[in-house]
Amino acid sequence: MKNSIKILDCTLRDGGYYNNWDFDFEVIESYLKSVAEANIDFVELGLRNFSQAGFHGAFAYTTEEYINSLALPDGPTYGVMVDAKTILGSELSIFDAVDRLFVDAKLSKIGLVRIAAHFHEVKASENIARKLKEKGYLVGLNMMQAGGKSTEIISEMASCVNSWECVDALYFADSLGNMDFEEVVRITSAIKQSWLGDIGIHTHNNMGKALNNTLAAKDSGVTWLDVTITGMGRGAGNAQTETLLATLDSDSYKPEPIYDLVIRYFEDMQKEYGWGASLPYFLGAKADIHPTYIQTLISSEVYGKDEVIDAIKYLSKVEGTSSYNSELLTTAISFSGSKNNPTGSSDIEGLLKEREVLIIASGPSTQRYLKDIEAYIRNHNPVVIAVNVSIPLSEDFIDYYCVSHNSKFVSQSKFYSSLSKPIIAPLHRFSESEKNVMEGHGVKALDFGFEVVPAIFSVQPTYCQAPYDVTFAYALGVATCANAAAIKVVGIDGYPSNDPRQLEMIEICNMYNGLARENEIIALTPTTYPITQMSIFSPKK
């Protein structure tokens, strides 16, 4: 069995889409030891990239220097993946770009380089493969998003690669996770028409078929099988290493070290990051939606369940969603979160004239400085607006609750039975049943509209617009429309620098700071956002 198939584990590469390729060193050491003990044939350590903006972990680059710092156990052949677009899109010639990224194989601990290419990039990748082969590497070529491509196109691309005589394994990837048994067999047959070398498959589990598709490919003559630990990979993830090893009738592989690795580290990581098959991934795969859309939606705390489903419905009707576009996602969220035009009443305009407003969010600093915040409220008597209702501050200190997301309203509805203070909400975004939740609990609602418009922050008499669907942005619009004399904030601590929510909040603050108005935002607890920082402990003037 071992001689007829080759198992390639790419956890550190594909799994990096969840943790920004930044694995704990203890996990790395245990992973490398376990895959070697399990007799895994190939271990893809990560991506090979030129320098990029922002922070990315070691396996986004997998440099020779970093690889040399690792104690790589004997046994597997180690490798990296390079995106064709990384080289084709560089300012260097193809040969110079490959030389910049790769040393000769005899000088490296890696022996395999795989090129990931979309179908329109395959022919242009010839010189990438040729140069890597000249350097002494085993070369793989992954044809991405193979599902749905015609038999003629697949066979044509396979024939093209075959003519190069420098590729060792030709892969097809189920990038959207929507292949079935028949599609796997069809694509394998199409490749065999004009390709004489080894064939590989890389599956995704969006429809729960990753393992079955991998086994179907094996039975059809595919010999290179991609897997990841617990399926850790982009979107719904991949075929699971531990499950494939348990399924294969082979004494050549030893699954027990992988089982230990899963239980010791990866089960907890899966709970933290949330990869795996789910209904949103299934619906996305059915509609040929790139899994990064779904991963972004469900991994963000900003979007609720209703917004996720509505965004998927919107994306399913739009052309071109098989490749990821962040602007299109913003449009989808804006569409889903604002089913009607932004309408509101004049309830808010001028409501807080000449009053200081204190906006309270739920960051860790709110709990840490809770008694000090309460003392500040007693001493300064501001109008207190809570961002959503799950705030650790007694309602005695709160004047209004701001709620902008209908999904969060539903998820927090259990809190409403005890509310005695009014809420401020964009009622045009709520269904009648959701409005009934408020009425049923006797909650008074002030209507102020909210619309998400990319690159816009504006405040109108009956509604506001913000670039992201963030309740804090809505609260700023409320305070501004209400003509607050000063706006102070607590509990907006910030997120890690590479968290998309941090970037969104920075943009919100910068755009709000650019409005023509007299008052600036002042943070009274520590924050990483670009606003004026003062202290909750400052004495009253």
C-alpha positions as CSV (number, residue, x, y, z in Angstrom):
1,M,0.0,0.0,0.0
2,K,2.7,2.5,0.9
3,N,4.5,2.0,-2.4
4,S,1.3,2.8,-4.4
5,I,0.1,5.9,-2.5
6,K,1.8,8.9,-1.0
7,I,0.3,10.9,1.9
8,L,1.0,14.6,2.0
9,D,0.2,16.4,5.2
10,C,-0.2,20.2,4.7
11,T,-1.5,21.3,8.1
12,L,1.0,24.1,8.7
13,R,0.3,25.5,5.3
14,D,-3.5,25.2,4.8
15,G,-4.2,25.4,8.5
16,G,-2.4,28.8,8.6
17,Y,-5.5,30.4,7.0
18,Y,-7.0,30.2,10.5
19,N,-4.1,31.4,12.7
20,N,-2.2,33.5,10.3
21,W,0.5,30.8,10.0
22,D,1.5,31.6,13.6
23,F,1.7,28.2,15.4
24,D,3.0,27.8,19.0
25,F,6.5,26.3,19.0
26,E,5.3,23.4,21.3
27,V,2.7,22.5,18.7
28,I,5.2,22.7,15.9
29,E,7.7,20.4,17.6
30,S,5.0,17.8,18.5
31,Y,3.5,18.0,15.0
32,L,6.8,17.3,13.3
33,K,7.6,14.4,15.6
34,S,4.1,12.9,15.2
35,V,4.0,13.0,11.4
36,A,7.4,11.5,11.2
37,E,6.5,8.7,13.6
38,A,3.3,8.1,11.6
39,N,5.4,7.5,8.4
40,I,3.7,10.4,6.5
41,D,5.5,10.6,3.1
42,F,5.4,14.3,2.5
43,V,5.1,17.2,5.0
44,E,4.3,20.6,3.5
45,L,5.7,23.1,6.0
46,G,4.1,26.2,4.6
47,L,4.0,28.8,1.9
48,R,7.0,30.6,0.3
49,N,6.4,34.3,-0.2
50,F,8.0,37.6,-0.8
51,S,7.6,40.1,2.1
52,Q,4.0,41.2,2.6
53,A,2.4,44.1,4.6
54,G,1.2,43.2,8.1
55,F,2.1,40.5,10.5
56,H,2.2,36.9,9.2
57,G,3.6,33.9,11.1
58,A,6.7,31.9,10.1
59,F,4.9,29.5,7.9
60,A,3.5,32.2,5.6
61,Y,7.1,32.5,4.4
62,T,8.8,29.3,5.5
63,T,12.2,30.8,4.8
64,E,15.4,28.7,4.6
65,E,16.6,30.5,7.7
66,Y,13.5,29.4,9.7
67,I,13.5,25.9,8.3
68,N,17.1,25.5,9.4
69,S,16.1,26.5,12.9
70,L,13.7,23.5,13.1
71,A,14.8,20.0,14.1
72,L,13.2,18.1,11.2
73,P,13.0,14.4,12.0
74,D,14.2,11.9,9.4
75,G,11.6,10.2,7.3
76,P,9.2,12.5,5.5
77,T,10.2,14.6,2.5
78,Y,9.6,18.2,3.5
79,G,8.2,20.8,1.1
80,V,6.6,24.2,0.6
81,M,4.0,25.7,-1.7
82,V,4.3,28.8,-3.8
83,D,1.4,30.5,-5.5
84,A,1.9,31.0,-9.2
85,K,0.7,34.6,-8.8
86,T,3.5,35.3,-6.3
87,I,6.0,34.8,-9.0
88,L,4.0,35.8,-12.1
89,G,2.9,39.0,-10.4
90,S,6.4,40.1,-9.1
91,E,8.4,42.8,-10.7
92,L,11.2,40.2,-11.4
93,S,11.5,37.8,-14.3
94,I,10.3,34.3,-13.5
95,F,13.8,32.9,-13.3
96,D,15.0,35.8,-11.1
97,A,11.9,35.5,-8.8
98,V,12.4,31.7,-8.4
99,D,16.1,32.4,-7.6
100,R,15.1,35.0,-5.0
101,L,12.8,32.6,-3.3
102,F,14.6,29.3,-3.6
103,V,18.1,28.0,-3.1
104,D,19.3,24.9,-4.8
105,A,17.7,21.8,-3.4
106,K,21.1,20.4,-2.3
107,L,21.4,23.4,0.0
108,S,17.9,23.1,1.5
109,K,16.1,20.7,4.0
110,I,13.1,20.7,1.6
111,G,12.9,18.5,-1.4
112,L,9.4,19.3,-2.8
113,V,7.9,22.5,-4.1
114,R,4.3,22.6,-5.2
115,I,3.0,25.4,-7.4
116,A,-0.6,26.4,-6.9
117,A,-2.1,27.8,-10.1
118,H,-5.6,28.7,-11.3
119,F,-6.4,27.3,-14.7
120,H,-5.6,30.6,-16.4
121,E,-2.2,30.5,-14.8
122,V,-1.2,27.0,-15.7
123,K,0.5,27.6,-19.1
124,A,2.3,30.7,-17.7
125,S,3.7,28.5,-14.9
126,E,6.0,26.4,-17.2
127,N,9.1,28.3,-16.5
128,I,8.4,28.3,-12.7
129,A,8.3,24.5,-12.8
130,R,11.3,24.2,-15.1
131,K,13.5,26.4,-12.9
132,L,12.5,24.6,-9.8
133,K,13.3,21.3,-11.5
134,E,16.7,22.7,-12.5
135,K,17.4,23.5,-8.9
136,G,16.8,19.8,-8.0
137,Y,13.4,19.8,-6.4
138,L,10.5,17.4,-6.8
139,V,7.9,19.6,-8.4
140,G,4.1,19.4,-8.0
141,L,1.5,21.5,-9.8
142,N,-1.9,22.1,-8.2
143,M,-4.7,23.0,-10.6
144,M,-7.0,25.0,-8.3
145,Q,-10.8,25.1,-8.6
146,A,-10.9,22.1,-10.9
147,G,-14.6,21.4,-10.1
148,G,-16.9,22.3,-12.9
149,K,-14.2,22.7,-15.5
150,S,-14.9,20.9,-18.7
151,T,-13.3,17.6,-19.5
152,E,-11.7,19.2,-22.6
153,I,-10.1,22.1,-20.6
154,I,-8.8,19.7,-17.9
155,S,-7.3,17.3,-20.5
156,E,-5.8,20.3,-22.4
157,M,-4.1,21.6,-19.2
158,A,-2.8,18.1,-18.3
159,S,-1.4,17.7,-21.8
160,C,0.3,21.0,-21.6
161,V,2.0,20.1,-18.2
162,N,2.9,16.7,-19.5
163,S,4.8,18.3,-22.4
164,W,7.0,20.2,-20.0
165,E,8.6,17.0,-18.7
166,C,9.5,18.7,-15.4
167,V,6.5,18.1,-13.1
168,D,6.4,15.0,-10.9
169,A,2.9,15.2,-9.6
170,L,-0.1,16.9,-11.2
171,Y,-2.8,17.8,-8.6
172,F,-6.4,18.8,-8.9
173,A,-7.9,20.8,-6.0
174,D,-11.5,20.9,-4.9
175,S,-11.0,24.5,-3.8
176,L,-14.7,25.3,-3.3
177,G,-15.4,22.0,-1.6
178,N,-18.4,21.1,-3.8
179,M,-17.1,18.0,-5.7
180,D,-18.9,14.7,-5.5
181,F,-17.8,11.1,-6.3
182,E,-18.8,11.4,-10.0
183,E,-16.9,14.7,-10.4
184,V,-13.7,13.2,-8.8
185,V,-13.8,10.2,-11.2
186,R,-14.5,12.5,-14.2
187,I,-11.6,14.8,-13.5
188,T,-9.2,12.0,-12.8
189,S,-10.2,10.3,-16.1
190,A,-9.8,13.6,-17.9
191,I,-6.3,14.1,-16.5
192,K,-5.3,10.5,-17.4
193,Q,-6.2,11.1,-21.1
194,S,-3.0,13.2,-21.5
195,W,-0.9,13.0,-18.3
196,L,1.5,10.1,-17.8
197,G,2.8,10.9,-14.3
198,D,1.5,10.8,-10.7
199,I,-1.9,12.4,-9.9
200,G,-2.8,14.1,-6.6
201,I,-5.9,15.4,-5.0
202,H,-6.5,18.2,-2.5
203,T,-10.0,18.1,-1.1
204,H,-12.1,20.5,1.0
205,N,-14.9,19.5,3.4
206,N,-17.5,22.1,2.7
207,M,-20.1,19.5,1.9
208,G,-18.7,16.8,4.2
209,K,-17.3,14.8,1.4
210,A,-13.5,15.4,1.7
211,L,-12.6,11.9,2.9
212,N,-15.0,10.1,0.6
213,N,-13.7,12.1,-2.4
214,T,-10.1,11.4,-1.4
215,L,-10.9,7.6,-1.3
216,A,-12.7,7.8,-4.6
217,A,-9.7,9.4,-6.1
218,K,-7.4,6.7,-4.7
219,D,-9.7,4.0,-6.2
220,S,-9.5,5.8,-9.5
221,G,-5.7,5.8,-9.6
222,V,-4.8,9.0,-7.8
223,T,-1.7,8.3,-5.7
224,W,-0.8,11.6,-3.9
225,L,-3.4,12.3,-1.2
226,D,-3.5,15.6,0.8
227,V,-4.6,15.7,4.4
228,T,-4.4,17.9,7.5
229,I,-4.6,17.2,11.2
230,T,-8.3,17.3,12.2
231,G,-8.9,18.8,8.7
232,M,-7.4,22.1,9.7
233,G,-7.5,24.2,6.6
234,R,-9.2,27.1,4.8
235,G,-13.0,27.2,5.2
236,A,-14.5,24.0,6.2
237,G,-11.1,22.3,6.1
238,N,-9.7,19.2,4.4
239,A,-9.7,15.5,4.6
240,Q,-8.5,14.6,8.1
241,T,-5.1,12.9,8.5
242,E,-6.2,10.8,11.4
243,T,-9.4,9.6,9.6
244,L,-7.6,8.7,6.4
245,L,-4.9,6.7,8.3
246,A,-7.6,4.9,10.2
247,T,-9.5,4.1,7.0
248,L,-6.6,2.8,4.9
249,D,-5.9,-0.9,5.1
250,S,-2.2,-0.5,5.5
251,D,0.5,-1.4,8.0
252,S,2.9,1.1,6.5
253,Y,1.3,4.1,8.4
254,K,1.0,4.4,12.1
255,P,-2.0,6.5,13.1
256,E,-1.5,6.4,16.9
257,P,1.0,9.3,17.0
258,I,-1.5,11.4,15.1
259,Y,-4.3,10.5,17.5
260,D,-2.2,11.7,20.4
261,L,-1.4,15.0,18.5
262,V,-5.1,15.5,17.9
263,I,-6.2,15.0,21.5
264,R,-3.3,16.9,23.0
265,Y,-3.4,20.0,20.8
266,F,-5.6,20.2,17.7
267,E,-9.0,19.5,19.3
268,D,-8.7,22.6,21.4
269,M,-7.4,24.6,18.5
270,Q,-10.4,23.5,16.4
271,K,-12.7,24.7,19.2
272,E,-10.9,28.0,19.2
273,Y,-10.8,28.7,15.5
274,G,-13.9,26.7,14.3
275,W,-12.9,25.0,11.1
276,G,-15.0,22.1,10.0
277,A,-18.1,21.3,8.0
278,S,-21.2,23.4,8.8
279,L,-24.4,24.5,7.1
280,P,-23.0,27.9,5.9
281,Y,-20.0,26.1,4.2
282,F,-22.5,23.6,2.7
283,L,-24.7,26.4,1.3
284,G,-21.6,28.3,0.0
285,A,-20.3,25.2,-1.8
286,K,-23.7,24.6,-3.4
287,A,-23.6,28.1,-4.8
288,D,-19.9,28.0,-5.9
289,I,-19.0,30.6,-3.3
290,H,-15.3,30.8,-2.3
291,P,-14.9,29.4,1.2
292,T,-13.0,32.6,2.4
293,Y,-16.3,34.5,2.2
294,I,-17.9,31.9,4.6
295,Q,-14.9,31.7,6.8
296,T,-14.8,35.5,7.2
297,L,-18.5,35.6,8.0
298,I,-18.7,32.9,10.6
299,S,-15.3,33.6,12.3
300,S,-16.2,37.2,13.0
301,E,-18.1,38.2,16.1
302,V,-19.4,41.2,14.2
303,Y,-21.8,39.2,12.1
304,G,-24.8,37.3,13.5
305,K,-26.5,34.2,12.2
306,D,-29.2,36.1,10.3
307,E,-26.6,38.3,8.7
308,V,-24.5,35.3,7.6
309,I,-27.4,33.5,6.0
310,D,-28.6,36.6,4.3
311,A,-25.1,37.4,3.0
312,I,-24.8,33.9,1.6
313,K,-28.2,34.3,-0.2
314,Y,-27.0,37.5,-1.7
315,L,-23.6,36.1,-2.8
316,S,-25.3,33.1,-4.4
317,K,-27.0,35.4,-6.8
318,V,-23.9,37.3,-7.8
319,E,-21.4,36.3,-10.5
320,G,-17.8,35.9,-9.8
321,T,-17.9,34.6,-6.2
322,S,-15.7,31.6,-6.9
323,S,-12.8,34.0,-6.2
324,Y,-12.6,36.1,-3.0
325,N,-13.3,39.8,-3.1
326,S,-13.4,41.7,0.2
327,E,-15.4,44.6,-1.3
328,L,-18.1,42.2,-2.5
329,L,-18.3,40.8,1.0
330,T,-18.8,44.3,2.4
331,T,-21.6,44.8,-0.2
332,A,-23.2,41.5,0.8
333,I,-23.1,42.3,4.5
334,S,-24.5,45.8,3.8
335,F,-27.3,44.3,1.8
336,S,-28.1,41.6,4.4
337,G,-27.9,43.9,7.4
338,S,-30.1,46.6,5.8
339,K,-33.0,45.0,4.2
340,N,-34.8,48.4,3.9
341,N,-33.7,51.9,3.3
342,P,-32.4,53.6,6.4
343,T,-35.4,55.3,8.0
344,G,-35.8,56.7,11.5
345,S,-37.7,59.2,13.5
346,S,-36.7,62.6,15.0
347,D,-36.5,60.9,18.4
348,I,-32.7,61.4,18.7
349,E,-32.0,64.8,17.1
350,G,-30.9,67.2,19.8
351,L,-32.0,64.8,22.5
352,L,-28.8,65.2,24.5
353,K,-28.0,68.8,23.8
354,E,-25.3,70.3,26.1
355,R,-24.9,67.0,27.9
356,E,-21.7,64.9,28.2
357,V,-22.2,61.4,26.8
358,L,-20.4,58.3,28.1
359,I,-20.4,55.4,25.7
360,I,-19.7,52.0,27.4
361,A,-18.6,49.0,25.4
362,S,-17.8,45.5,26.7
363,G,-14.1,45.3,26.4
364,P,-12.1,43.8,29.3
365,S,-11.3,47.2,30.7
366,T,-14.9,47.8,31.6
367,Q,-14.8,44.9,34.1
368,R,-11.4,45.9,35.3
369,Y,-12.3,49.5,36.0
370,L,-16.0,48.9,36.8
371,K,-16.0,50.6,40.2
372,D,-14.0,53.5,38.8
373,I,-16.5,53.9,35.9
374,E,-19.4,53.9,38.4
375,A,-17.6,56.6,40.5
376,Y,-17.0,58.6,37.3
377,I,-20.7,58.5,36.5
378,R,-21.7,59.6,40.0
379,N,-19.2,62.5,40.0
380,H,-19.7,63.7,36.4
381,N,-23.4,62.8,35.7
382,P,-23.0,62.0,32.0
383,V,-25.7,60.5,29.8
384,V,-24.6,56.8,29.7
385,I,-25.2,54.8,26.5
386,A,-24.4,51.1,26.6
387,V,-23.2,49.4,23.4
388,N,-25.6,46.4,23.3
389,V,-27.1,45.0,26.5
390,S,-24.5,42.6,27.7
391,I,-22.6,45.2,29.7
392,P,-21.3,44.3,33.2
393,L,-22.6,47.7,34.6
394,S,-25.7,47.9,36.7
395,E,-28.7,49.3,34.8
396,D,-28.9,51.9,37.5
397,F,-26.0,53.7,35.8
398,I,-27.3,53.3,32.3
399,D,-29.6,55.7,30.4
400,Y,-29.9,54.1,27.0
401,Y,-28.9,50.9,25.2
402,C,-27.8,51.1,21.6
403,V,-28.5,48.0,19.5
404,S,-27.7,47.9,15.8
405,H,-27.6,44.2,14.8
406,N,-30.9,42.4,14.7
407,S,-29.0,39.1,15.1
408,K,-27.4,40.3,18.4
409,F,-30.8,41.6,19.5
410,V,-32.3,38.1,19.1
411,S,-29.3,36.4,20.8
412,Q,-29.5,38.7,23.7
413,S,-33.3,38.8,24.0
414,K,-33.2,37.1,27.4
415,F,-31.8,40.3,28.8
416,Y,-34.7,42.4,27.7
417,S,-37.2,41.1,30.2
418,S,-35.4,42.9,32.9
419,L,-34.7,46.2,31.1
420,S,-36.3,49.3,32.4
421,K,-34.3,51.8,30.3
422,P,-35.0,52.7,26.7
423,I,-33.1,51.2,23.7
424,I,-32.0,53.1,20.6
425,A,-32.3,51.0,17.5
426,P,-32.7,51.2,13.7
427,L,-36.1,49.6,13.6
428,H,-36.1,49.3,9.8
429,R,-33.6,46.5,10.3
430,F,-35.9,44.4,12.5
431,S,-38.6,42.1,11.5
432,E,-42.1,42.4,13.1
433,S,-41.4,39.4,15.3
434,E,-38.2,41.0,16.6
435,K,-40.0,44.2,17.3
436,N,-42.5,42.2,19.2
437,V,-39.7,41.0,21.6
438,M,-39.3,44.6,22.7
439,E,-43.0,45.3,22.9
440,G,-43.6,42.0,24.8
441,H,-41.1,43.1,27.4
442,G,-42.4,46.6,27.6
443,V,-39.2,48.1,26.3
444,K,-39.3,51.6,25.0
445,A,-37.5,52.0,21.7
446,L,-36.2,55.2,20.1
447,D,-35.9,54.8,16.3
448,F,-32.7,56.0,14.6
449,G,-31.7,54.5,11.3
450,F,-28.4,52.9,10.4
451,E,-26.9,52.1,7.0
452,V,-23.6,50.4,6.2
453,V,-21.9,52.2,3.3
454,P,-18.2,51.5,2.5
455,A,-15.8,54.4,3.1
456,I,-18.6,56.6,4.5
457,F,-19.3,58.0,7.9
458,S,-22.1,60.5,8.0
459,V,-24.8,61.7,10.5
460,Q,-28.2,62.8,9.3
461,P,-31.2,63.9,11.4
462,T,-32.9,60.5,11.3
463,Y,-30.1,58.1,10.6
464,C,-26.4,57.6,10.3
465,Q,-24.1,55.8,7.9
466,A,-20.9,54.0,8.8
467,P,-18.3,51.9,6.8
468,Y,-18.9,48.7,8.9
469,D,-21.8,47.1,10.7
470,V,-20.4,47.8,14.2
471,T,-22.6,48.9,17.0
472,F,-20.0,51.3,18.4
473,A,-20.1,53.2,15.2
474,Y,-23.9,53.4,15.5
475,A,-23.5,54.7,19.0
476,L,-21.2,57.5,17.8
477,G,-23.8,58.4,15.2
478,V,-26.5,58.5,17.9
479,A,-24.4,60.7,20.3
480,T,-23.5,63.1,17.4
481,C,-27.1,63.4,16.2
482,A,-28.2,64.0,19.8
483,N,-25.9,67.0,19.9
484,A,-23.8,65.8,22.8
485,A,-21.5,68.4,24.3
486,A,-18.7,65.8,24.8
487,I,-18.3,62.1,23.9
488,K,-16.3,60.0,26.3
489,V,-15.9,56.2,25.8
490,V,-14.8,53.3,28.0
491,G,-14.3,49.6,27.2
492,I,-13.1,49.9,23.6
493,D,-9.7,48.3,24.3
494,G,-8.9,47.0,20.8
495,Y,-8.1,43.7,19.2
496,P,-4.7,42.2,18.1
497,S,-3.1,44.2,15.3
498,N,-3.8,41.5,12.7
499,D,-7.5,41.0,13.6
500,P,-9.8,42.4,10.9
501,R,-12.0,43.9,13.7
502,Q,-9.1,46.1,14.8
503,L,-8.6,47.4,11.3
504,E,-12.4,48.1,11.0
505,M,-12.5,50.0,14.2
506,I,-9.4,52.0,13.3
507,E,-11.1,53.1,10.0
508,I,-14.3,53.9,11.9
509,C,-12.4,56.2,14.4
510,N,-10.4,57.8,11.6
511,M,-13.5,58.6,9.6
512,Y,-15.4,59.9,12.5
513,N,-12.4,62.1,13.5
514,G,-12.6,63.5,10.0
515,L,-16.2,64.8,10.4
516,A,-16.7,68.5,10.7
517,R,-17.7,68.8,14.3
518,E,-16.6,70.4,17.5
519,N,-16.2,67.4,19.8
520,E,-13.6,64.7,19.6
521,I,-13.9,61.2,21.1
522,I,-12.0,60.8,24.3
523,A,-11.2,57.4,25.8
524,L,-11.1,57.1,29.5
525,T,-9.8,53.5,29.7
526,P,-6.8,52.2,27.7
527,T,-7.4,51.8,24.0
528,T,-5.3,51.0,20.9
529,Y,-7.5,53.1,18.6
530,P,-6.6,56.5,17.1
531,I,-8.6,58.6,19.5
532,T,-7.6,61.0,22.3
533,Q,-6.6,59.1,25.5
534,M,-7.4,60.5,28.9
535,S,-8.0,58.7,32.2
536,I,-11.0,57.6,34.2
537,F,-9.0,58.7,37.3
538,S,-8.6,62.3,36.1
539,P,-10.0,64.7,38.7
540,K,-13.1,66.7,37.8
541,K,-12.4,70.1,36.5
